[in-house]
Amino acid sequence: MAHTDHESARSVLRREIAGTIGLLADEHDFRAMRRYRTFTFDDHTTYLRQVEAVLRDRAADGGHTTLALFDPEDYAAYCAETGLDPDLPATRTRFTAELAATGPTIPYDGSPLATLVPALVDEAVRRATWEYATTLLTRLGPCPTCGEDIGRAAFTRASDLLVRILDTAPPGDRHLVCTVTGPPDTLVSVLHGDQDAHGATRLDEAEALEFTSVLALGLATRSPGGLVLRTSAPGSPDRVHGWRLRAGALEPLTAAEVFDAYCTDAETGDLIAPEPGVDYCAPPDLGEERGADEHRH
């Protein structure tokens, strides 16, 4: 009887243990791991099928599992730094545990891997973009004139601009894209907000943080770029507004400029047929920006 009680208790505890699977999302990463003797999978398709089966089994048993991207290059660097043998399953487990604590993850919710993998990659790109933008903002240091931290001031400006863009936008769900052109790299950030029944816009906190950081970088470095807002509401055409990022400020685009931007192929310059059911509009007036002249370093 005591043995049965112990087994039951352990079964209950197993259901309460959260787990993380480090996923090799693409064929290239999978091939890189095949150099390890203890990594016994032969092909990526079978590997993904087995991962999905494990995820389903854990969910059926009441377990919670998160997915993280397993990068073989990062893994090799981790092993070199820690002195651990990379050809041991225990080492891969330790590395995956660190991914769960520090890297981008998404929870397994029963969706197929074909749906979850792109979401996980998007999350990883979003995290990398945020970290990169934040690093560049930090390196800007203090203003030589007033001593204020340039990156922090730009982030405050970007936050205020985002709030005013959302507050003045037409009713509906909002989809925003901010592009900041390098050097050294062009950054693109996407933010989606659903409007609830009371008119409030719900934003994903991580998305909003990344979007604000990218916009702040464009403002602080006076880099060229742009910001586009698309609003969708039932029973009415989608409305598209745009701003040009120039000299550390947002300049509204005219309806014709927004139309040209949307109806021109960015790579070839060829005209593209306008999307049906979409109105290209001048953006609402955002009003005076508080402290703008002071903080455009």
Secondary structure as UniProt FT lines:
FT   HELIX           2..15
FT   STRAND          19..23
FT   HELIX           27..33
FT   TURN            34..35
FT   TURN            37..38
FT   HELIX           44..60
FT   TURN            61..62
FT   STRAND          65..69
FT   HELIX           72..82
FT   TURN            86..87
FT   HELIX           89..102
FT   STRAND          105..107
FT   HELIX           113..139
FT   TURN            144..146
FT   HELIX           150..168
FT   STRAND          173..180
FT   STRAND          187..195
FT   TURN            197..198
FT   STRAND          201..203
FT   HELIX           205..221
FT   STRAND          225..232
FT   TURN            234..235
FT   STRAND          238..246
FT   TURN            247..248
FT   STRAND          249..252
FT   HELIX           255..262
FT   TURN            266..268
FT   TURN            276..277
FT   STRAND          278..280
FT   TURN            290..291
FT   HELIX           292..295
//
